[in-house]
Amino acid sequence: MGLASRLDTRIRIERKVVTPDPLYGTETVTWTEFATVWAEVQDVLPSRAERLADSIVIANRPARIRMRHLAGITPDMRVIIGTRVLQIVSGPAEIGRREGIELIVEQHSSEGAVP
């Protein structure tokens, strides 16, 4: 089964745009669409790794994303899958001879630990 037959999830890749605030001179960060593509998304097991850091429980939900080759993706971009916002933590890595690329992404959430 080839890569194309497993591309069953629509994802949006966004890039960060930093602009100076005209009134205060501080930087304003917004996100703009880079591409919307079909991809194969696989949660990396264990699907929910938790650790305790400074009394805050941080849940990391890593996933592996494979898609057709797309030039211009950089590690400072993010991926949107439905309502999930994921940061690129590894990649892009080329699959084959520009057949596809693979990214490792992670969703971060935190919640106060119950004392």
GROMACS elastic network, one bead per residue, 0.5 to 0.9 nm:
[ bonds ]
;  ai    aj funct       b0    kb
    1     4     6  0.83352   500
    1     5     6  0.66334   500
    1     6     6  0.79023   500
    2     5     6  0.57314   500
    2     6     6  0.72586   500
    3     6     6  0.55724   500
    3     7     6  0.68428   500
    3    40     6  0.82882   500
    3    66     6  0.80301   500
    3    67     6  0.76459   500
    3    68     6  0.77731   500
    3    99     6  0.82748   500
    3   100     6  0.77126   500
    4     7     6  0.54793   500
    4     8     6  0.87805   500
    4    38     6  0.88520   500
    4    39     6  0.85241   500
    4    40     6  0.88862   500
    4    67     6  0.80107   500
    4    68     6  0.74667   500
    5     8     6  0.77573   500
    6     9     6  0.87430   500
    6    39     6  0.74837   500
    6    40     6  0.57333   500
    6    66     6  0.89474   500
    7    10     6  0.82035   500
    7    37     6  0.89427   500
    7    38     6  0.53074   500
    7    41     6  0.81263   500
    7    66     6  0.78113   500
    7    67     6  0.68302   500
    7    68     6  0.85826   500
    8    38     6  0.61495   500
    8    39     6  0.59897   500
    8    40     6  0.59293   500
    8    41     6  0.81661   500
    9    37     6  0.82831   500
    9    38     6  0.54426   500
    9    39     6  0.52019   500
    9    40     6  0.60362   500
    9    41     6  0.67795   500
    9    81     6  0.80281   500
   10    36     6  0.70080   500
   10    37     6  0.57721   500
   10    39     6  0.62196   500
   10    40     6  0.87069   500
   10    81     6  0.70964   500
   10    82     6  0.82924   500
   11    35     6  0.84312   500
   11    36     6  0.56907   500
   11    37     6  0.56156   500
   11    38     6  0.62359   500
   11    39     6  0.66748   500
   11    79     6  0.67836   500
   11    80     6  0.58182   500
   11    81     6  0.50904   500
   11    82     6  0.75814   500
   12    33     6  0.69642   500
   12    34     6  0.75848   500
   12    35     6  0.58932   500
   12    37     6  0.65223   500
   12    38     6  0.88694   500
   12    78     6  0.84211   500
   12    79     6  0.57176   500
   12    80     6  0.50660   500
   12    81     6  0.67357   500
   12    82     6  0.88494   500
   13    32     6  0.85817   500
   13    33     6  0.61026   500
   13    34     6  0.54419   500
   13    35     6  0.52622   500
   13    36     6  0.61596   500
   13    37     6  0.80807   500
   13    73     6  0.83877   500
   13    77     6  0.69558   500
   13    78     6  0.58528   500
   13    80     6  0.63500   500
   14    31     6  0.59736   500
   14    32     6  0.53086   500
   14    35     6  0.70202   500
   14    36     6  0.88027   500
   14    77     6  0.57254   500
   14    78     6  0.53739   500
   14    79     6  0.62560   500
   14    80     6  0.76509   500
   15    30     6  0.85301   500
   15    31     6  0.55921   500
   15    32     6  0.55498   500
   15    33     6  0.63972   500
   15    34     6  0.59425   500
   15    73     6  0.87087   500
   15    74     6  0.85387   500
   15    76     6  0.72891   500
   15    78     6  0.65927   500
   16    29     6  0.66891   500
   16    30     6  0.59614   500
   16    32     6  0.65669   500
   16    76     6  0.74287   500
   16    77     6  0.64442   500
   16    78     6  0.82022   500
   17    28     6  0.81089   500
   17    29     6  0.57332   500
   17    30     6  0.52363   500
   17    31     6  0.57906   500
   17    32     6  0.69840   500
   18    27     6  0.61879   500
   18    28     6  0.55558   500
   18    30     6  0.64838   500
   18    31     6  0.86263   500
   19    22     6  0.88991   500
   19    26     6  0.83638   500
   19    27     6  0.55589   500
   19    28     6  0.52154   500
   19    29     6  0.65948   500
   19    30     6  0.81822   500
   20    23     6  0.87482   500
   20    24     6  0.82062   500
   20    25     6  0.54922   500
   20    26     6  0.55272   500
   20    28     6  0.58711   500
   20    29     6  0.87951   500
   21    24     6  0.56247   500
   21    26     6  0.52376   500
   21    27     6  0.57979   500
   21    28     6  0.60508   500
   22    25     6  0.56206   500
   22    26     6  0.80367   500
   23    26     6  0.82795   500
   24    27     6  0.87287   500
   31    77     6  0.88753   500
   31    78     6  0.87621   500
   33    36     6  0.76204   500
   34    72     6  0.89836   500
   34    73     6  0.84720   500
   34    77     6  0.87572   500
   35    70     6  0.89877   500
   37    67     6  0.75953   500
   37    68     6  0.83292   500
   38    67     6  0.66170   500
   38    68     6  0.80326   500
   39    65     6  0.64988   500
   39    66     6  0.55999   500
   39    68     6  0.75296   500
   40    64     6  0.80078   500
   40    65     6  0.56176   500
   40    66     6  0.51124   500
   40    67     6  0.63938   500
   41    63     6  0.66589   500
   41    64     6  0.58027   500
   41    66     6  0.66807   500
   41    67     6  0.89092   500
   42    62     6  0.88377   500
   42    63     6  0.54708   500
   42    64     6  0.51592   500
   42    65     6  0.65259   500
   42    66     6  0.86834   500
   43    46     6  0.81044   500
   43    47     6  0.58298   500
   43    61     6  0.73999   500
   43    62     6  0.61564   500
   43    64     6  0.62484   500
   43    65     6  0.87487   500
   44    47     6  0.55221   500
   44    48     6  0.86622   500
   44    61     6  0.76742   500
   44    62     6  0.55466   500
   44    64     6  0.64717   500
   44   104     6  0.89302   500
   45    48     6  0.75696   500
   45    49     6  0.86262   500
   45    61     6  0.89725   500
   45    62     6  0.81140   500
   45    63     6  0.85566   500
   46    49     6  0.62356   500
   46    61     6  0.84272   500
   46    62     6  0.86253   500
   47    60     6  0.81219   500
   47    61     6  0.56989   500
   47    62     6  0.67766   500
   47    63     6  0.80338   500
   48    59     6  0.63140   500
   48    60     6  0.59861   500
   48    61     6  0.51932   500
   48    62     6  0.77872   500
   49    58     6  0.84037   500
   49    59     6  0.58989   500
   49    60     6  0.56237   500
   49    61     6  0.68701   500
   49    62     6  0.86495   500
   50    57     6  0.66725   500
   50    58     6  0.58285   500
   50    60     6  0.66004   500
   51    56     6  0.84833   500
   51    57     6  0.59550   500
   51    58     6  0.58459   500
   51    59     6  0.70051   500
   51    60     6  0.87290   500
   52    55     6  0.61678   500
   52    56     6  0.59040   500
   52    58     6  0.65636   500
   52   113     6  0.82474   500
   53    56     6  0.54027   500
   53    57     6  0.64203   500
   53    58     6  0.71763   500
   54    57     6  0.82927   500
   55   112     6  0.68760   500
   55   113     6  0.56326   500
   55   114     6  0.84884   500
   55   115     6  0.83916   500
   56   110     6  0.65643   500
   56   111     6  0.60295   500
   56   113     6  0.51337   500
   56   114     6  0.88460   500
   57   109     6  0.84338   500
   57   110     6  0.57078   500
   57   111     6  0.56759   500
   57   112     6  0.63180   500
   57   113     6  0.56946   500
   58   108     6  0.69707   500
   58   109     6  0.59051   500
   58   111     6  0.68670   500
   58   112     6  0.88890   500
   59   107     6  0.79360   500
   59   108     6  0.59435   500
   59   109     6  0.54698   500
   59   110     6  0.62985   500
   59   111     6  0.85721   500
   60   106     6  0.61704   500
   60   107     6  0.56747   500
   60   108     6  0.50655   500
   60   109     6  0.69261   500
   60   110     6  0.89855   500
   61    86     6  0.87250   500
   61   105     6  0.82584   500
   61   106     6  0.53837   500
   61   107     6  0.50377   500
   61   108     6  0.67505   500
   61   109     6  0.86648   500
   62    86     6  0.84561   500
   62    89     6  0.89122   500
   62   104     6  0.68954   500
   62   105     6  0.55529   500
   62   107     6  0.63591   500
   62   108     6  0.88024   500
   63    86     6  0.88061   500
   63   103     6  0.82999   500
   63   104     6  0.57857   500
   63   105     6  0.53596   500
   63   106     6  0.62187   500
   63   107     6  0.83623   500
   64   102     6  0.69962   500
   64   103     6  0.58778   500
   64   105     6  0.64475   500
   64   106     6  0.89049   500
   65   101     6  0.81852   500
   65   102     6  0.55119   500
   65   103     6  0.51254   500
   65   104     6  0.62730   500
   65   105     6  0.74526   500
   66    69     6  0.89991   500
   66    95     6  0.86886   500
   66   100     6  0.68540   500
   66   101     6  0.57099   500
   66   103     6  0.65684   500
   66   104     6  0.89855   500
   67    70     6  0.79935   500
   67    99     6  0.86954   500
   67   100     6  0.54495   500
   67   101     6  0.56172   500
   67   102     6  0.66426   500
   67   103     6  0.87464   500
   68    95     6  0.89516   500
   68    98     6  0.81482   500
   68    99     6  0.61187   500
   68   101     6  0.61896   500
   68   102     6  0.88815   500
   69    94     6  0.75135   500
   69    95     6  0.81133   500
   69    98     6  0.56471   500
   69    99     6  0.56229   500
   69   101     6  0.52592   500
   69   102     6  0.88378   500
   70    73     6  0.69276   500
   70    98     6  0.85951   500
   70   100     6  0.75340   500
   70   101     6  0.73548   500
   73    76     6  0.85426   500
   73    77     6  0.71126   500
   73    91     6  0.88140   500
   73    92     6  0.68979   500
   74    77     6  0.58352   500
   74    88     6  0.83826   500
   74    91     6  0.78598   500
   74    92     6  0.70817   500
   75    78     6  0.79151   500
   75    87     6  0.81918   500
   75    88     6  0.54911   500
   75    89     6  0.68007   500
   75    90     6  0.69702   500
   75    91     6  0.66163   500
   75    92     6  0.72799   500
   75   103     6  0.89485   500
   76    87     6  0.77632   500
   76    88     6  0.68515   500
   76    89     6  0.87261   500
   77    87     6  0.69625   500
   77    88     6  0.65166   500
   78    85     6  0.71104   500
   78    86     6  0.57151   500
   78    88     6  0.58215   500
   78   105     6  0.81910   500
   79    84     6  0.81694   500
   79    85     6  0.60436   500
   79    86     6  0.51220   500
   79    87     6  0.63924   500
   79    88     6  0.72632   500
   79   105     6  0.76779   500
   80    83     6  0.68719   500
   80    84     6  0.56965   500
   80    86     6  0.62472   500
   80    87     6  0.89430   500
   81    84     6  0.51488   500
   81    85     6  0.66938   500
   81    86     6  0.78739   500
   82    85     6  0.82285   500
   84   107     6  0.70622   500
   85   106     6  0.84191   500
   85   107     6  0.61863   500
   85   108     6  0.83496   500
   86   105     6  0.56893   500
   86   106     6  0.51112   500
   86   108     6  0.74122   500
   87   104     6  0.85656   500
   87   105     6  0.53216   500
   87   106     6  0.53981   500
   87   107     6  0.64570   500
   87   108     6  0.82373   500
   88    91     6  0.72917   500
   88    92     6  0.85624   500
   88   103     6  0.67362   500
   88   104     6  0.60177   500
   88   106     6  0.65796   500
   89   103     6  0.76824   500
   89   104     6  0.56845   500
   89   105     6  0.53169   500
   89   106     6  0.66509   500
   90    93     6  0.80323   500
   90   102     6  0.86177   500
   90   103     6  0.57910   500
   90   105     6  0.69150   500
   91    94     6  0.83702   500
   91   101     6  0.81558   500
   91   102     6  0.64605   500
   91   104     6  0.64840   500
   91   105     6  0.88756   500
   92   101     6  0.59605   500
   92   102     6  0.55090   500
   92   103     6  0.50382   500
   92   104     6  0.80382   500
   93   100     6  0.84856   500
   93   101     6  0.53596   500
   93   102     6  0.51659   500
   93   103     6  0.66395   500
   94    97     6  0.73726   500
   94    98     6  0.61856   500
   94    99     6  0.76382   500
   94   100     6  0.60357   500
   94   102     6  0.65278   500
   95    98     6  0.62946   500
   95    99     6  0.58962   500
   95   101     6  0.52310   500
   95   102     6  0.69238   500
   96    99     6  0.54665   500
   96   100     6  0.68923   500
   96   101     6  0.85616   500
   97   100     6  0.78868   500
   98   101     6  0.74691   500
  110   113     6  0.89855   500
  111   114     6  0.89788   500
  112   115     6  0.88306   500
